[in-house]
Amino acid sequence: MMATRVLYMEERRGQDPDPNYAREFDARIVERGPDFVVLDQTLFYAEGGGQPDDTGSLRWTDGEARVLRVTKEKGFVKHHVDRMPNADSVHGVIDWNRRYKHMRMHTSQHLMSGLVFRKYAARTVGNQIHMDYSRVDFQPANFTTDDLKRIEDECNGVVASAQDVRIFEEDRVVVQNKIEDRALLDLIPQSVRRLRIIQIGTADYCPCGGTHLKNISEIGRVRILEKRSKGKETDRVVYELLPA
């Protein structure tokens, strides 16, 4: 059985709809578990990398199942459902409100991480995205109130520049030479020779398997809520996004 084809992972080439903005798809069920189905292809994001999973529904001629959770195991995406589809093919629909909020948060996290790395030489060593707020852990860091104001202002300055977000693949060696210590490449198996890159204009370049905006103007406005010291020269920055 082939691994699940993950539709939002495709390179951004001006498709309509864009792979990250597509909301519906058709698929065949290739495996059934006690409370999950594996499809031949999917738009649902499986939890991981600091981004929560998508939710939504799988529909067929005479029924519908809620997708409550999405996980990934050895290349296969498991859609955990509240009832088992009694059809071989389904029409998937993702919860767009949830997905889009995660996209705004994830792209803003890349923006902040890239900016902090350039300005303060602090790497992102952890992050967790939520619909209404997110947090990023930086190391080494001991940010002052002025530093936080500068980070917020510079993030919003870049957002105002309305730069496009590119999604493409590059050879691992090329990526290693470009990112220096910006990302933890060691977490990606050495067997992966081509990496999916998220490039935010001139602001950031980083491998990532998440869902992202087409233009950073969609982020809105970044507002830092607080900083928490996590010890070992690590600061946690918590922020929210406001409408543009």
C-alpha positions as CSV (number, residue, x, y, z in Angstrom):
1,M,0.0,0.0,0.0
2,M,1.3,3.4,-1.0
3,A,1.8,6.2,1.6
4,T,-1.0,8.7,1.8
5,R,-0.7,11.5,-0.8
6,V,-0.8,14.7,1.2
7,L,-2.3,17.3,-1.1
8,Y,-1.4,20.5,0.8
9,M,2.3,19.5,0.6
10,E,2.5,20.2,-3.1
11,E,4.8,23.0,-4.3
12,R,3.1,26.4,-4.7
13,R,2.9,27.1,-8.5
14,G,-0.1,29.4,-8.7
15,Q,-2.7,26.7,-8.6
16,D,-6.4,27.6,-8.1
17,P,-7.2,26.7,-5.4
18,D,-3.8,26.9,-3.8
19,P,-2.9,23.5,-2.2
20,N,-3.0,25.1,1.3
21,Y,-6.3,26.8,0.6
22,A,-8.2,23.9,-0.9
23,R,-11.0,22.9,1.4
24,E,-12.5,19.8,-0.2
25,F,-11.3,16.6,-1.9
26,D,-12.3,13.2,-3.1
27,A,-10.5,10.0,-1.9
28,R,-10.7,6.2,-1.7
29,I,-10.5,4.4,1.6
30,V,-7.5,2.1,1.6
31,E,-7.5,0.9,5.2
32,R,-9.9,0.7,8.1
33,G,-9.1,0.6,11.8
34,P,-11.2,0.4,14.9
35,D,-11.9,4.1,14.8
36,F,-10.0,5.5,11.8
37,V,-9.7,5.3,8.0
38,V,-6.6,5.7,5.8
39,L,-7.3,7.4,2.5
40,D,-5.3,7.3,-0.7
41,Q,-5.0,11.1,-0.5
42,T,-6.0,13.9,1.9
43,L,-6.1,17.6,2.7
44,F,-6.3,17.0,6.4
45,Y,-3.2,18.1,8.4
46,A,-2.0,15.5,10.9
47,E,-0.9,16.8,14.3
48,G,2.8,17.5,14.6
49,G,5.6,20.1,14.3
50,G,3.8,22.4,16.8
51,Q,0.7,22.7,14.6
52,P,-2.6,21.0,15.7
53,D,-4.4,18.7,13.4
54,D,-7.3,19.6,11.1
55,T,-10.9,18.5,11.9
56,G,-13.8,18.3,9.5
57,S,-15.9,15.6,7.9
58,L,-15.9,12.7,5.4
59,R,-19.1,12.4,3.4
60,W,-20.6,9.7,1.2
61,T,-23.9,9.1,-0.6
62,D,-26.0,8.4,2.4
63,G,-23.9,9.5,5.4
64,E,-21.3,11.6,7.0
65,A,-18.6,11.1,9.7
66,R,-16.9,13.7,11.7
67,V,-13.1,13.7,11.6
68,L,-12.2,14.2,15.3
69,R,-8.4,13.8,15.1
70,V,-5.7,13.2,12.5
71,T,-2.5,11.4,13.1
72,K,0.4,10.2,10.9
73,E,2.3,6.9,11.2
74,K,5.0,5.7,8.8
75,G,3.7,7.8,5.9
76,F,0.0,6.9,6.4
77,V,-2.5,9.5,7.6
78,K,-5.1,8.2,9.9
79,H,-8.5,10.0,10.0
80,H,-10.1,9.2,13.4
81,V,-13.9,9.4,12.9
82,D,-17.0,9.2,15.1
83,R,-18.5,6.6,12.8
84,M,-17.2,4.3,10.1
85,P,-18.0,5.2,6.5
86,N,-20.0,2.4,4.8
87,A,-18.6,3.4,1.4
88,D,-15.3,2.8,-0.5
89,S,-14.9,6.5,-1.5
90,V,-15.6,9.7,0.4
91,H,-15.7,13.4,0.0
92,G,-13.5,15.2,2.6
93,V,-14.2,18.7,3.9
94,I,-11.9,20.4,6.3
95,D,-13.0,22.9,9.0
96,W,-11.7,26.0,7.2
97,N,-12.0,28.4,10.2
98,R,-9.7,26.2,12.2
99,R,-7.3,25.6,9.4
100,Y,-7.0,29.2,8.4
101,K,-6.3,30.3,12.0
102,H,-3.6,27.8,12.2
103,M,-2.1,29.0,8.9
104,R,-2.0,32.6,10.1
105,M,-0.3,31.4,13.3
106,H,2.2,29.1,11.7
107,T,3.3,31.7,9.1
108,S,3.6,34.4,11.8
109,Q,5.7,31.9,13.9
110,H,8.1,31.5,11.0
111,L,8.3,35.3,10.6
112,M,9.1,35.8,14.3
113,S,11.6,33.0,14.5
114,G,13.5,34.2,11.5
115,L,13.6,37.8,12.8
116,V,14.7,36.8,16.3
117,F,17.4,34.5,14.9
118,R,18.8,37.4,12.7
119,K,18.6,40.1,15.4
120,Y,19.5,38.2,18.5
121,A,21.1,34.9,17.3
122,A,18.5,33.0,19.3
123,R,17.2,29.7,17.8
124,T,13.7,28.5,18.0
125,V,13.9,25.4,20.3
126,G,10.2,24.8,20.7
127,N,6.8,26.2,19.6
128,Q,3.1,25.4,19.9
129,I,0.4,26.9,17.7
130,H,-3.2,27.4,18.9
131,M,-6.1,29.1,17.2
132,D,-6.1,32.2,19.4
133,Y,-2.6,32.4,20.7
134,S,0.8,30.8,20.2
135,R,4.1,30.5,21.9
136,V,7.7,30.3,20.7
137,D,10.7,29.2,22.9
138,F,14.0,31.0,22.0
139,Q,17.6,30.1,23.1
140,P,19.8,31.7,24.2
141,A,17.6,34.6,25.2
142,N,16.9,37.0,28.0
143,F,14.6,39.5,26.3
144,T,13.9,42.9,27.9
145,T,10.7,44.8,27.6
146,D,12.4,46.9,24.9
147,D,13.4,43.8,23.0
148,L,9.9,42.5,23.0
149,K,8.6,45.8,21.7
150,R,11.2,45.7,19.0
151,I,10.3,42.2,18.0
152,E,6.6,43.0,17.8
153,D,7.3,46.2,15.8
154,E,9.6,44.5,13.4
155,C,7.2,41.6,12.8
156,N,4.4,44.1,12.0
157,G,6.7,46.1,9.8
158,V,7.4,43.0,7.7
159,V,3.7,42.1,7.6
160,A,2.9,45.5,6.2
161,S,5.4,44.9,3.4
162,A,2.9,42.2,2.1
163,Q,5.5,39.8,0.8
164,D,4.5,36.6,-0.8
165,V,5.1,33.2,0.8
166,R,6.7,30.6,-1.4
167,I,6.5,26.9,-1.0
168,F,9.0,24.7,-2.9
169,E,11.5,21.9,-2.6
170,E,15.2,22.0,-2.5
171,D,18.0,19.5,-2.0
172,R,19.0,18.9,1.6
173,V,22.6,20.0,1.0
174,V,21.5,23.3,-0.4
175,V,19.2,23.9,2.6
176,Q,22.0,23.1,5.0
177,N,24.2,25.7,3.4
178,K,21.5,28.4,3.6
179,I,20.0,28.1,7.0
180,E,23.0,27.8,9.3
181,D,21.5,27.3,12.8
182,R,18.1,28.8,12.0
183,A,16.4,25.3,12.1
184,L,17.0,22.0,13.7
185,L,17.7,19.9,10.6
186,D,18.9,17.0,12.7
187,L,15.3,16.3,13.6
188,I,14.6,15.5,9.9
189,P,15.7,11.9,9.0
190,Q,18.9,11.8,6.9
191,S,17.0,9.6,4.4
192,V,15.0,12.7,3.4
193,R,17.1,14.3,0.6
194,R,14.5,16.8,-0.7
195,L,13.1,19.3,1.8
196,R,9.9,21.4,1.6
197,I,10.8,25.0,2.1
198,I,8.7,27.9,3.3
199,Q,10.2,31.2,2.2
200,I,8.6,34.5,3.4
201,G,9.9,37.0,1.0
202,T,13.3,38.1,2.3
203,A,12.3,37.6,5.9
204,D,12.7,33.9,6.4
205,Y,13.7,30.6,4.8
206,C,13.0,27.4,6.7
207,P,12.0,23.7,6.0
208,C,8.5,22.9,7.2
209,G,5.7,20.4,6.6
210,G,2.9,22.7,7.8
211,T,0.2,24.8,6.2
212,H,1.0,28.4,5.3
213,L,-0.5,31.7,4.0
214,K,0.0,33.0,0.4
215,N,0.9,36.5,1.6
216,I,2.1,37.7,5.0
217,S,-0.4,40.5,4.9
218,E,-3.0,37.9,5.9
219,I,-1.3,37.5,9.3
220,G,-2.9,40.7,10.5
221,R,-1.1,42.3,13.5
222,V,1.2,40.5,15.9
223,R,0.7,41.4,19.6
224,I,3.1,40.0,22.2
225,L,1.3,39.1,25.4
226,E,4.1,38.1,27.7
227,K,7.5,36.6,28.1
228,R,8.2,33.7,30.5
229,S,11.7,32.5,31.5
230,K,12.0,28.7,31.0
231,G,15.5,28.5,32.5
232,K,18.7,27.5,30.7
233,E,18.8,30.9,28.9
234,T,15.4,30.1,27.3
235,D,12.6,32.6,27.0
236,R,9.1,31.7,25.9
237,V,7.3,34.5,24.0
238,V,3.5,34.2,23.9
239,Y,1.6,36.3,21.3
240,E,-1.8,36.7,19.6
241,L,-2.9,37.9,16.2
242,L,-5.2,40.8,15.6
243,P,-7.1,41.7,12.4
244,A,-5.2,43.7,9.9
